[in-house]
Amino acid sequence: MDLKAVKNIIFDLGGVIINIDYDKSIRELEQYCQHGHTIEYSQKAQSQLFDLFETGNSSPEGFRAQLRQTYHLDATDEQIDAAWNAMLLDIPAERIELLRELGKKYRIFLLSNTNAIHMKRFNEMVEHSFTIPSLDSLFEQTYYSHLIGQRKPDAIVFEQILEQNGLKCEETLFIDDSIQHIESANKVGLQTLFLKPPLTINQVFKDAVV
């Protein structure tokens, strides 16, 4: 793609920086269901209890309690957290290195629909595997849905990032692996890239950091 007009890049996290498998968490959680319940969570849609957790309207304690009540889970806090974090697979080293290089040339930001349990886990992954304290250190600013109280694909999320950082739509590229988020960003006027597997950000920017 043509990056000549791009000065700012907003990255999604799961499926763009972190390899992710939503089904893995659902399979592990459903092992604790007592009555054969199906857990309603996917990349495209999810039940309200997940929305509440991702917008900071429920705590980790409240989230676990709601899971137990809604799906009749018989599991400890540790078992629930481990199952919920199972979707977070790995962060390839070449992606971290790419972000370091892109940060020298562009203003880069992170926008993620996430939650307190996942945030703790992916920062542990980063600290363990790389010489950086957290993902935040790679970006000018990070926006986590549970901390800002808003989540994609709501347009207000994109509008706030643009306004708070003085970014112009036509100079800002948003990268995500969920088409509904891409469509919303398009309506706001952002340049967008739908990162459909197996495409990776390293392939997209292979000529941008040479």
BARODO-549902 format. One record per residue (C-alpha): residue number from 0; residue in one letter; x negated, y, z negated. Coordinates in steps of 0.02 Angstrom, whole numbers, plus 50000, padded with zeros to 5 digits. Example, Ala and Ser with C-alpha at 12.3 -4.5 7.8 and 13.67 -1.06 7.14 Angstrom:
<atoms>
+-----+-----+-------+-------+-------+
!   n ! res !     x !     y !     z !
+-----+-----+-------+-------+-------+
!   0 !   a ! 49385 ! 49775 ! 49610 !
!   1 !   s ! 49316 ! 49947 ! 49643 !
+-----+-----+-------+-------+-------+
</atoms>
This chain:
<atoms>
+-----+-----+-------+-------+-------+
!   n ! res !     x !     y !     z !
+-----+-----+-------+-------+-------+
!   0 !   m ! 50000 ! 50000 ! 50000 !
!   1 !   d ! 49949 ! 50181 ! 50025 !
!   2 !   l ! 49884 ! 50254 ! 49861 !
!   3 !   k ! 49828 ! 50422 ! 49930 !
!   4 !   a ! 49969 ! 50520 ! 49850 !
!   5 !   v ! 49963 ! 50425 ! 49685 !
!   6 !   k ! 49887 ! 50511 ! 49533 !
!   7 !   n ! 49979 ! 50419 ! 49394 !
!   8 !   i ! 50023 ! 50236 ! 49368 !
!   9 !   i ! 50151 ! 50165 ! 49246 !
!  10 !   f ! 50125 ! 49979 ! 49215 !
!  11 !   d ! 50248 ! 49852 ! 49149 !
!  12 !   l ! 50171 ! 49727 ! 49027 !
!  13 !   g ! 50248 ! 49552 ! 49041 !
!  14 !   g ! 50220 ! 49474 ! 49211 !
!  15 !   v ! 50106 ! 49616 ! 49263 !
!  16 !   i ! 49967 ! 49618 ! 49132 !
!  17 !   i ! 50015 ! 49470 ! 49023 !
!  18 !   n ! 50063 ! 49307 ! 49108 !
!  19 !   i ! 50233 ! 49260 ! 49042 !
!  20 !   d ! 50355 ! 49113 ! 49042 !
!  21 !   y ! 50524 ! 49161 ! 48970 !
!  22 !   d ! 50589 ! 48984 ! 48980 !
!  23 !   k ! 50450 ! 48919 ! 48868 !
!  24 !   s ! 50514 ! 49019 ! 48720 !
!  25 !   i ! 50693 ! 48969 ! 48753 !
!  26 !   r ! 50647 ! 48784 ! 48763 !
!  27 !   e ! 50553 ! 48795 ! 48599 !
!  28 !   l ! 50689 ! 48892 ! 48510 !
!  29 !   e ! 50824 ! 48772 ! 48571 !
!  30 !   q ! 50731 ! 48628 ! 48488 !
!  31 !   y ! 50787 ! 48704 ! 48323 !
!  32 !   c ! 50970 ! 48724 ! 48374 !
!  33 !   q ! 51083 ! 48610 ! 48273 !
!  34 !   h ! 51231 ! 48598 ! 48389 !
!  35 !   g ! 51160 ! 48598 ! 48564 !
!  36 !   h ! 51177 ! 48786 ! 48589 !
!  37 !   t ! 51106 ! 48869 ! 48744 !
!  38 !   i ! 51010 ! 49028 ! 48705 !
!  39 !   e ! 51057 ! 49173 ! 48818 !
!  40 !   y ! 50892 ! 49254 ! 48866 !
!  41 !   s ! 50808 ! 49277 ! 49034 !
!  42 !   q ! 50710 ! 49402 ! 49136 !
!  43 !   k ! 50871 ! 49475 ! 49208 !
!  44 !   a ! 50994 ! 49468 ! 49064 !
!  45 !   q ! 51008 ! 49430 ! 48880 !
!  46 !   s ! 51130 ! 49429 ! 48735 !
!  47 !   q ! 51153 ! 49580 ! 48623 !
!  48 !   l ! 51044 ! 49518 ! 48480 !
!  49 !   f ! 50891 ! 49525 ! 48594 !
!  50 !   d ! 50940 ! 49699 ! 48655 !
!  51 !   l ! 50953 ! 49759 ! 48475 !
!  52 !   f ! 50781 ! 49691 ! 48434 !
!  53 !   e ! 50702 ! 49766 ! 48590 !
!  54 !   t ! 50772 ! 49939 ! 48551 !
!  55 !   g ! 50717 ! 49936 ! 48369 !
!  56 !   n ! 50894 ! 49922 ! 48304 !
!  57 !   s ! 50855 ! 49762 ! 48210 !
!  58 !   s ! 50701 ! 49713 ! 48112 !
!  59 !   p ! 50604 ! 49550 ! 48131 !
!  60 !   e ! 50695 ! 49489 ! 47976 !
!  61 !   g ! 50863 ! 49537 ! 48049 !
!  62 !   f ! 50818 ! 49461 ! 48217 !
!  63 !   r ! 50774 ! 49294 ! 48139 !
!  64 !   a ! 50932 ! 49296 ! 48034 !
!  65 !   q ! 51040 ! 49332 ! 48187 !
!  66 !   l ! 50956 ! 49192 ! 48284 !
!  67 !   r ! 50993 ! 49070 ! 48143 !
!  68 !   q ! 51173 ! 49127 ! 48128 !
!  69 !   t ! 51213 ! 49140 ! 48314 !
!  70 !   y ! 51128 ! 48981 ! 48374 !
!  71 !   h ! 51128 ! 48879 ! 48213 !
!  72 !   l ! 50939 ! 48872 ! 48207 !
!  73 !   d ! 50858 ! 48772 ! 48070 !
!  74 !   a ! 50681 ! 48843 ! 48070 !
!  75 !   t ! 50561 ! 48939 ! 47959 !
!  76 !   d ! 50508 ! 49117 ! 47997 !
!  77 !   e ! 50341 ! 49050 ! 48059 !
!  78 !   q ! 50424 ! 48923 ! 48174 !
!  79 !   i ! 50539 ! 49055 ! 48248 !
!  80 !   d ! 50396 ! 49176 ! 48277 !
!  81 !   a ! 50288 ! 49042 ! 48358 !
!  82 !   a ! 50430 ! 48989 ! 48473 !
!  83 !   w ! 50474 ! 49169 ! 48516 !
!  84 !   n ! 50292 ! 49206 ! 48555 !
!  85 !   a ! 50271 ! 49050 ! 48662 !
!  86 !   m ! 50320 ! 49150 ! 48818 !
!  87 !   l ! 50161 ! 49254 ! 48800 !
!  88 !   l ! 50036 ! 49147 ! 48894 !
!  89 !   d ! 49872 ! 49238 ! 48924 !
!  90 !   i ! 49792 ! 49400 ! 48984 !
!  91 !   p ! 49666 ! 49369 ! 49123 !
!  92 !   a ! 49502 ! 49460 ! 49091 !
!  93 !   e ! 49501 ! 49532 ! 49267 !
!  94 !   r ! 49660 ! 49628 ! 49229 !
!  95 !   i ! 49584 ! 49710 ! 49076 !
!  96 !   e ! 49431 ! 49758 ! 49177 !
!  97 !   l ! 49542 ! 49826 ! 49316 !
!  98 !   l ! 49637 ! 49936 ! 49193 !
!  99 !   r ! 49472 ! 50003 ! 49126 !
! 100 !   e ! 49420 ! 50051 ! 49303 !
! 101 !   l ! 49588 ! 50122 ! 49353 !
! 102 !   g ! 49587 ! 50230 ! 49197 !
! 103 !   k ! 49436 ! 50321 ! 49266 !
! 104 !   k ! 49528 ! 50370 ! 49425 !
! 105 !   y ! 49712 ! 50383 ! 49377 !
! 106 !   r ! 49818 ! 50432 ! 49228 !
! 107 !   i ! 49884 ! 50263 ! 49173 !
! 108 !   f ! 50030 ! 50223 ! 49059 !
! 109 !   l ! 50114 ! 50068 ! 48990 !
! 110 !   l ! 50303 ! 50043 ! 48980 !
! 111 !   s ! 50366 ! 49882 ! 48906 !
! 112 !   n ! 50530 ! 49808 ! 48846 !
! 113 !   t ! 50460 ! 49722 ! 48693 !
! 114 !   n ! 50481 ! 49698 ! 48506 !
! 115 !   a ! 50385 ! 49696 ! 48343 !
! 116 !   i ! 50348 ! 49509 ! 48343 !
! 117 !   h ! 50281 ! 49510 ! 48521 !
! 118 !   m ! 50182 ! 49670 ! 48493 !
! 119 !   k ! 50090 ! 49593 ! 48346 !
! 120 !   r ! 50050 ! 49438 ! 48449 !
! 121 !   f ! 49988 ! 49521 ! 48608 !
! 122 !   n ! 49877 ! 49639 ! 48510 !
! 123 !   e ! 49804 ! 49487 ! 48420 !
! 124 !   m ! 49772 ! 49411 ! 48592 !
! 125 !   v ! 49682 ! 49568 ! 48650 !
! 126 !   e ! 49579 ! 49586 ! 48492 !
! 127 !   h ! 49528 ! 49403 ! 48497 !
! 128 !   s ! 49483 ! 49396 ! 48682 !
! 129 !   f ! 49417 ! 49571 ! 48721 !
! 130 !   t ! 49313 ! 49705 ! 48638 !
! 131 !   i ! 49460 ! 49824 ! 48616 !
! 132 !   p ! 49568 ! 49848 ! 48461 !
! 133 !   s ! 49735 ! 49848 ! 48554 !
! 134 !   l ! 49815 ! 49872 ! 48724 !
! 135 !   d ! 49849 ! 50053 ! 48679 !
! 136 !   s ! 49664 ! 50096 ! 48697 !
! 137 !   l ! 49672 ! 50060 ! 48884 !
! 138 !   f ! 49809 ! 50187 ! 48921 !
! 139 !   e ! 49836 ! 50373 ! 48903 !
! 140 !   q ! 50003 ! 50335 ! 48822 !
! 141 !   t ! 50104 ! 50178 ! 48786 !
! 142 !   y ! 50293 ! 50162 ! 48777 !
! 143 !   y ! 50363 ! 50010 ! 48687 !
! 144 !   s ! 50553 ! 49995 ! 48690 !
! 145 !   h ! 50572 ! 49949 ! 48506 !
! 146 !   l ! 50472 ! 50103 ! 48454 !
! 147 !   i ! 50555 ! 50231 ! 48570 !
! 148 !   g ! 50731 ! 50161 ! 48550 !
! 149 !   q ! 50758 ! 50147 ! 48738 !
! 150 !   r ! 50730 ! 50007 ! 48862 !
! 151 !   k ! 50721 ! 49981 ! 49049 !
! 152 !   p ! 50817 ! 49991 ! 49164 !
! 153 !   d ! 50895 ! 50145 ! 49081 !
! 154 !   a ! 50843 ! 50298 ! 49182 !
! 155 !   i ! 50810 ! 50400 ! 49026 !
! 156 !   v ! 50654 ! 50297 ! 48992 !
! 157 !   f ! 50572 ! 50351 ! 49155 !
! 158 !   e ! 50633 ! 50529 ! 49139 !
! 159 !   q ! 50557 ! 50547 ! 48965 !
! 160 !   i ! 50387 ! 50482 ! 49021 !
! 161 !   l ! 50385 ! 50603 ! 49168 !
! 162 !   e ! 50437 ! 50752 ! 49061 !
! 163 !   q ! 50326 ! 50716 ! 48911 !
! 164 !   n ! 50170 ! 50696 ! 49017 !
! 165 !   g ! 50204 ! 50826 ! 49152 !
! 166 !   l ! 50207 ! 50696 ! 49291 !
! 167 !   k ! 50279 ! 50721 ! 49464 !
! 168 !   c ! 50388 ! 50580 ! 49533 !
! 169 !   e ! 50305 ! 50581 ! 49704 !
! 170 !   e ! 50133 ! 50562 ! 49624 !
! 171 !   t ! 50182 ! 50424 ! 49503 !
! 172 !   l ! 50185 ! 50238 ! 49541 !
! 173 !   f ! 50285 ! 50117 ! 49434 !
! 174 !   i ! 50240 ! 49932 ! 49440 !
! 175 !   d ! 50357 ! 49798 ! 49372 !
! 176 !   d ! 50403 ! 49617 ! 49406 !
! 177 !   s ! 50590 ! 49641 ! 49372 !
! 178 !   i ! 50687 ! 49704 ! 49521 !
! 179 !   q ! 50822 ! 49789 ! 49415 !
! 180 !   h ! 50688 ! 49899 ! 49337 !
! 181 !   i ! 50616 ! 49941 ! 49507 !
! 182 !   e ! 50787 ! 49991 ! 49572 !
! 183 !   s ! 50815 ! 50106 ! 49424 !
! 184 !   a ! 50644 ! 50188 ! 49444 !
! 185 !   n ! 50681 ! 50215 ! 49629 !
! 186 !   k ! 50838 ! 50310 ! 49586 !
! 187 !   v ! 50737 ! 50425 ! 49473 !
! 188 !   g ! 50622 ! 50460 ! 49620 !
! 189 !   l ! 50467 ! 50365 ! 49568 !
! 190 !   q ! 50358 ! 50272 ! 49691 !
! 191 !   t ! 50375 ! 50088 ! 49649 !
! 192 !   l ! 50295 ! 49920 ! 49676 !
! 193 !   f ! 50391 ! 49760 ! 49644 !
! 194 !   l ! 50256 ! 49639 ! 49588 !
! 195 !   k ! 50335 ! 49479 ! 49648 !
! 196 !   p ! 50236 ! 49322 ! 49606 !
! 197 !   p ! 50109 ! 49267 ! 49658 !
! 198 !   l ! 50055 ! 49447 ! 49692 !
! 199 !   t ! 49943 ! 49518 ! 49554 !
! 200 !   i ! 49885 ! 49693 ! 49512 !
! 201 !   n ! 49706 ! 49642 ! 49554 !
! 202 !   q ! 49761 ! 49603 ! 49731 !
! 203 !   v ! 49857 ! 49767 ! 49744 !
! 204 !   f ! 49709 ! 49872 ! 49687 !
! 205 !   k ! 49566 ! 49770 ! 49762 !
! 206 !   d ! 49511 ! 49918 ! 49869 !
! 207 !   a ! 49552 ! 50056 ! 49746 !
! 208 !   v ! 49409 ! 50033 ! 49622 !
! 209 !   v ! 49263 ! 49992 ! 49737 !
+-----+-----+-------+-------+-------+
</atoms>
